[in-house]
């Protein structure tokens, strides 16, 4: 979640970085700043009243110990207590409103990220190997897979509906082998510790990784519980140390994990693609790192190299 302190101290910088995404998120910064200012004023008033109440409470105690009348002070403090309760309720309401907005604002893109209107505006950073060239029109993967008898989309649709895949024979073995290959590579060569997390995830964990509330319509949720099917292996693994304080000597921590992933793709209207792209269930091996902030970009580049090695191999 975007740090409100950063918005408070560098609002123009935050707007400029969000504008690079071209999604209009920067327009919400003024709303956040106004709500934050209102919230801090209310907190300041409440703190002053609480300090006054503490002082007068001591005076009331002193008067009572001397057998003197403190009814006027007690009446005044009753009004002060009611005002404090009212201020606390207003602050809680503003906190909830700010939380709702902040949870919908993405993290800031790095300064090196350029503004682009479409995919063609994205600069090419790296290329490895040569793309194959064909003297004929290559067939799409769904035609090849079905002809080989390793993919069956029609029967998957009969079982679950569109957007699902039935792997058969060598296709099923290939999927299983790829999962093992990635896990073995990352644990034996790249220093990751394998974990096998739950596939059902609670709401707090979903919020902790930015999946909720923004992508709620894309989630598969249990009907009678506040539990969701994992949309990506990142979610359960990134939450392993949630609400914990890690010691500096524990870092870095590298995890890798396999999970099946489930997405309704509700927000992908008009983007449905044949075959194995934008499906509702897929397998994923994820890498997650917990590192010192000052080492984060170096660790990111190492993780990118780990991911690239899979394709190179």
Secondary structure, 3 states (H helix, E strand, C coil): CCCHHHHHHCHHHHHHHHHCCCCCHHHHHHHHHHHHHHHHHHHHHHHHHHHHHHHHHHHHHHHHHCCCCCHHHHHHHHHHHHHHHHHHHHHHHHHHHHHHHHCCCCCCCCCCCCCCCCHHHCCCCCCCCCCCCCCCCCCCHHHHHHHHCCEEHHHHHHHCCCCCCEECCHHHHHHHHHHHHHHHHHHHCCCCEEECCCCEEEHHHHHHCCCCCCCHHHCCECCCCCEEECCCHHHHHHCCCCCCCCCHHHCCEEEEEEEEEECCCCCCCCCCCCCCCCCCEEEEEEEEEECCHHHHHHHHHHHHHHHHHHHHC
